[in-house]
Amino acid sequence: MDGWTKIAAGVALGVAGTVYATNKKIRKKLPTAARDLPENVKRRFKSAVSAGREASRSRREEILRNLEAHTQNHPPAKPPPKASPEAPPSPVVSEDGATISSADDETHPPSPS
């Protein structure tokens, strides 16, 4: 039965909202607090959005300060030096003087021809 209560409350609120939005005579007879409800809700929503944006801005600034402090305490590592392409690697030679393999043989397999 709890579900039916929620449905009935939703229907009642929907009907009341529709009557409020469409009937000017009923709006005039309502108490001032009920008449000002939409403006109060708008004002509270705008203040909540403003507070959320302010909190987001201050948190963003805090994160940037923390990152800057971390970067100062822990500078980025230097990249390893690049290998100089001066001379190709020497081939591996067997005891009888024949070439066994070279770096090119390992990276490029022999062609099938």
Secondary structure as a PSIPRED ss2 file (coil, helix, strand):
# PSIPRED VFORMAT (PSIPRED V4.0)

   1 M C   1.000  0.000  0.000
   2 D H   0.000  1.000  0.000
   3 G H   0.000  1.000  0.000
   4 W H   0.000  1.000  0.000
   5 T H   0.000  1.000  0.000
   6 K H   0.000  1.000  0.000
   7 I H   0.000  1.000  0.000
   8 A H   0.000  1.000  0.000
   9 A H   0.000  1.000  0.000
  10 G H   0.000  1.000  0.000
  11 V H   0.000  1.000  0.000
  12 A H   0.000  1.000  0.000
  13 L H   0.000  1.000  0.000
  14 G H   0.000  1.000  0.000
  15 V H   0.000  1.000  0.000
  16 A H   0.000  1.000  0.000
  17 G H   0.000  1.000  0.000
  18 T H   0.000  1.000  0.000
  19 V H   0.000  1.000  0.000
  20 Y H   0.000  1.000  0.000
  21 A H   0.000  1.000  0.000
  22 T H   0.000  1.000  0.000
  23 N C   1.000  0.000  0.000
  24 K H   0.000  1.000  0.000
  25 K H   0.000  1.000  0.000
  26 I H   0.000  1.000  0.000
  27 R H   0.000  1.000  0.000
  28 K H   0.000  1.000  0.000
  29 K H   0.000  1.000  0.000
  30 L C   1.000  0.000  0.000
  31 P C   1.000  0.000  0.000
  32 T H   0.000  1.000  0.000
  33 A H   0.000  1.000  0.000
  34 A H   0.000  1.000  0.000
  35 R H   0.000  1.000  0.000
  36 D C   1.000  0.000  0.000
  37 L H   0.000  1.000  0.000
  38 P H   0.000  1.000  0.000
  39 E H   0.000  1.000  0.000
  40 N H   0.000  1.000  0.000
  41 V H   0.000  1.000  0.000
  42 K H   0.000  1.000  0.000
  43 R H   0.000  1.000  0.000
  44 R H   0.000  1.000  0.000
  45 F H   0.000  1.000  0.000
  46 K H   0.000  1.000  0.000
  47 S H   0.000  1.000  0.000
  48 A H   0.000  1.000  0.000
  49 V H   0.000  1.000  0.000
  50 S H   0.000  1.000  0.000
  51 A H   0.000  1.000  0.000
  52 G H   0.000  1.000  0.000
  53 R H   0.000  1.000  0.000
  54 E H   0.000  1.000  0.000
  55 A H   0.000  1.000  0.000
  56 S H   0.000  1.000  0.000
  57 R H   0.000  1.000  0.000
  58 S H   0.000  1.000  0.000
  59 R H   0.000  1.000  0.000
  60 R H   0.000  1.000  0.000
  61 E H   0.000  1.000  0.000
  62 E H   0.000  1.000  0.000
  63 I H   0.000  1.000  0.000
  64 L H   0.000  1.000  0.000
  65 R H   0.000  1.000  0.000
  66 N H   0.000  1.000  0.000
  67 L H   0.000  1.000  0.000
  68 E H   0.000  1.000  0.000
  69 A H   0.000  1.000  0.000
  70 H H   0.000  1.000  0.000
  71 T H   0.000  1.000  0.000
  72 Q H   0.000  1.000  0.000
  73 N H   0.000  1.000  0.000
  74 H C   1.000  0.000  0.000
  75 P C   1.000  0.000  0.000
  76 P C   1.000  0.000  0.000
  77 A C   1.000  0.000  0.000
  78 K C   1.000  0.000  0.000
  79 P C   1.000  0.000  0.000
  80 P C   1.000  0.000  0.000
  81 P C   1.000  0.000  0.000
  82 K C   1.000  0.000  0.000
  83 A C   1.000  0.000  0.000
  84 S C   1.000  0.000  0.000
  85 P C   1.000  0.000  0.000
  86 E C   1.000  0.000  0.000
  87 A C   1.000  0.000  0.000
  88 P C   1.000  0.000  0.000
  89 P C   1.000  0.000  0.000
  90 S C   1.000  0.000  0.000
  91 P C   1.000  0.000  0.000
  92 V E   0.000  0.000  1.000
  93 V E   0.000  0.000  1.000
  94 S C   1.000  0.000  0.000
  95 E C   1.000  0.000  0.000
  96 D C   1.000  0.000  0.000
  97 G C   1.000  0.000  0.000
  98 A C   1.000  0.000  0.000
  99 T E   0.000  0.000  1.000
 100 I E   0.000  0.000  1.000
 101 S E   0.000  0.000  1.000
 102 S C   1.000  0.000  0.000
 103 A H   0.000  1.000  0.000
 104 D H   0.000  1.000  0.000
 105 D H   0.000  1.000  0.000
 106 E H   0.000  1.000  0.000
 107 T H   0.000  1.000  0.000
 108 H C   1.000  0.000  0.000
 109 P C   1.000  0.000  0.000
 110 P C   1.000  0.000  0.000
 111 S C   1.000  0.000  0.000
 112 P C   1.000  0.000  0.000
 113 S C   1.000  0.000  0.000
